[in-house]
């Protein structure tokens, strides 16, 4: 089954500037994660999202475009990226999610993907 | 030798084998709903065939074979896309099932996988309890509804929703990897203990004609211990249940009123069950890997060994609670420790300990906090405080036997 691991974090997670030791340490954890996936032969795709400050939200109401600047002020945790992994069951997906740094600093949402 | 069965025989045979057979089918077809339909079909067939031809020599094997045949027929028959998908997926498993039908001597035990599935942390806690009772315990939806004081339709909905989640979210029928075992086992044990406690002291209503969940929980924990003999906490939980259960006959008097531990007629405790519980607890402790259930069983054992409340080794109980607190800090454990402390060192010290409980506000709606305080106030002759506290406890109680108990306590305060 394929699962999307959605990585949520607070602003701080997005504000760590590249080039700092914190940033490098964080990146090393993702590299380790992806190395693990490669070694275990787990197929994956992933994307990283830019800062939530750059988000725009569109709603169409009665044909009218309502635009607002992101991020959603009411949410504390923002989607920062995702992995899609192909594993036999939810247990393996949970085990992988627990290896991600976001599980410690924020949250990882695990959702099965509907296969058509 | 074939014998002609009554409905009762069929029912008890089915219950004895239900969990085991369902586990095999669920693992084989990787769909709990589908597995249960097939097994149910086999049970229906048994109800017509067995009275005519007698109970087969190996009824479990008969049920399993019949269920598998029915499952295979079902997959072949259905035309919808959804089932076609299932057909493709299970083609290989059907082949395996067909060959298994021919050689059915040894029925494997797959219940461990099923229990980990039913108690998966991705399922809602109530759903875990209901699903475990249904799939492993073989209780019917109606039994569960009566036992948990729920609407039968609600129970049915919870079961089908949980089954759907197991299928759609890919919750596997497998035992967790070793690294994941401790937290996953904790989840299983807490479900069994929830079932036990729901039976031990029903949280609402009267205790008429309800299936005995406490006994069911003990049966399930026995099974789990057979499957995981080297896990001391499983053994510890079984000991805890038995040592509490042994004291159960004395908890209610002839008129159905609750009797406190101090006032219980200890001759009515089940000595044989206590001996069993003690032996099992010793086996667990020999592993030298103490855990919360073993400690709680040890506390229960200290009570079981004492001839009276006065003769109880309360200091040892306080010590055991200290140990428990280090493992699982919780205001409820602190409350229990404070109650033991009151017995060891006096009501005043006990009350101070209650007032000093960390995160005490979490206990404000907990009825035992108030009834315990009331009891200590009474001992200190602080009648007004006792009355207020008993009334607060009464407000928070839904169980009839417990209400009667508190009303009796209030009346006995007398007052001027």
HADDOCK unambig.tbl for C-alpha pairs under 7 A between the chains (distance, minus, plus):
assign (segid A and resid 89 and name CA) (segid B and resid 170 and name CA) 4.95 0.50 0.50
assign (segid A and resid 89 and name CA) (segid B and resid 171 and name CA) 6.00 0.50 0.50
assign (segid A and resid 89 and name CA) (segid B and resid 172 and name CA) 5.61 0.50 0.50
assign (segid A and resid 90 and name CA) (segid B and resid 169 and name CA) 6.49 0.50 0.50
assign (segid A and resid 90 and name CA) (segid B and resid 170 and name CA) 5.13 0.50 0.50
assign (segid A and resid 90 and name CA) (segid B and resid 171 and name CA) 5.12 0.50 0.50
assign (segid A and resid 90 and name CA) (segid B and resid 172 and name CA) 6.70 0.50 0.50
assign (segid A and resid 91 and name CA) (segid B and resid 171 and name CA) 6.76 0.50 0.50
assign (segid A and resid 91 and name CA) (segid B and resid 172 and name CA) 6.93 0.50 0.50
assign (segid A and resid 112 and name CA) (segid B and resid 169 and name CA) 5.64 0.50 0.50
